[in-house]
């Protein structure tokens, strides 16, 4: 019985026609389908999304919450955490906030300065609202949601209490798949 791969017949590391001719037609067909389908399946696979979806059970049509854990931890004064980015739409009102997992730098009331960078674009500063001492919220959530949906990553910089500013990264790819649901729950009221 000849080997399945014979280097004398082929220069590429693939099955050669001469090597598989001895197989039955059914086995040859299966083998060709199997070998040819692997690269196609890998290319056709959708980009995986890390977003966690949780509609509110009582008002699933009117609300939607998406959350995403940061790719890397941040270190503040005596604490390390993985921030969480959350997009929430409830009865036509959009919110984007980041739960930092640590106390934020004390600033002017209701004004936390953050820097955002979408993909490889230039970073831009924003003033966010302080929701709790460890959670901040974007002022123009609808615009930010639309920009995030066109991006693959978000680099988020904030200032923990008693520490230098820190950066974390969110893999926001895949958010665009939720745009119809977000539009319905956030701004189509």
N, C-alpha and C positions, 0 to 999 in steps of 0.2 A: 504494500500500500504506500503511495507516495506521500510525503509530508505536506501539510497544508500550506506551508510557506517555504519556498525553495529560492534561495538567493541567486541561483544560476539563471532562473527564468525572469526575475524581476529586479529592478533597481530600486523600486519604492517598497516601503514596508506595508504592503497591502496584499490581499489575496490575489494570486495570479490566475488567469483563466485556465492555464494548463494544470494548475494545482487543484482546482475544484471541479474539473470536468468528470472525474471519476465518481463524484457524489451523485446521488439520485436527483432528479429535477426538483423534487419537493425540498430536499435539504439545501440544494443550491439556492432556491428562491428564498427560503427562510434565512439562510446565511447572508445573502445579498441585502434583504430587507433589514436585517438586524444591523449589519455593518454600516449600511447607508443611512439608517434612521438615527443613529446616535448623534452625529453632528447636527442634523436638522432639528432634533428635539432640543438640543442644547441651545441653538440659536433662537428657536421659537418660544422658549420658556420666557414668561413675563418677568420683568424686573421685580425682585422681591421687595416688598414694602414692610417696614418695621412699625408702621402706625398701628396702634391699638384703637379699636372703634367701640364706643359704648353709647348707644342711644338710650335716652331715659325711657323706661318701659311704658309709663303712662302717657307720654307725649312723644312717641317715636317719630311721628310725622313732623313735629314742630321743633325737635331738638336733635343735636348730634354733638358728641364729644370725641375728639381724636387726641391721643396722647403719644408721645415719643420720648423714650429715654435717651439721654446723651450718649455719644460714642465713647467718651472718656470722662473720667472723674475730674473734679476740681478740688483744690485744697485751699481751705481758709484757715482762720485762726483756730487751731486745735480740732479741726474737723475736715473730713473728706466726704464728698457726696457726688452722686450722679444726678445733675439737674434733669427736670422733666419739662418738655415743651407741650403745652396743651392748647388746642383750638376748640372752642366751645361756642355753639350756636343754640340759643334758646329763644323761641318766639320772635325771630327776626333780629335779634341782637347778637353780633359777633364779638367774641373775646379771644385774645391770644395772650397767654401768660406763661411765665417760666417759674416753676417751683425750684428754687436754688438748693434747698436742703440745708441751708445755713443762713445765719443772720446777715443782713445787708448793712453796708456802710450807712451811718447816720447822715442824712442829707436834709435839704430843705423839704418841708412837708409835701408829700405827694409828688416827689420829683427824684427819680433814680435815673442817672445817666448811664446808658448802655451803648455799646458799639455792635453793629450787625454787619456781617459780611456774607453775601450770597454768592456761592460758587467761588470763582476766582476774581470777582469784581472788587472794586475798592470798598473798604469798610466805610460805614456811615453812622454817625451818632444819632441817638434818639433819646427823648425824655419819656420814661415810662412811669406809670403810677405804682405806688407801693400798696399792695393789697394786704399783705401781712409783713412781718419783719423778715420773711424768707421767700415771699412770692411777689413778683412784679408783673404788671399788665401793660400791653401796648395801648397807646392812645387811639391809633387809627387801625383797628384790627382788620377790617375788610380789605383795605389796600395791602396790608402785610400778608394776609392769607393768599391773595392773588399773586403776589410776588414770590411767595414760598412755593406755590404750585408750579411755578416755572423754573424752579431751582432743584439742584441735587443735594446741596448741603448748605447749612447755616452755621456760621461761626458766631458764637454769642459771647460777648465780653461784659462782665459786670464786676462790681467791687464788693467783696465780702467785708464784714465788719473787721476792722483791725488788720486788714491784709491788703496787699497790692492787687490791682485788677487781675482777674483770671479769665481764661477763655475755655470754652467747651464747644464741641461740634455736634450738630444734629444732622442725621442722614434723612433729609426731608423728601428724598425721591419717592415718588409714588403718591404724593398728596394730590396730584392732578386727577387721579382716578376718583377722588371723592368730591371733586368740584360740583357736579350736579346736585349731590346731596347737600353740600355746604351752601350752594346758592339757594336751594329751596328753604333751608332752615335759617340761613343768615340774612340774606338781603333781598329775596324775592317775596316780600310781604307787602 
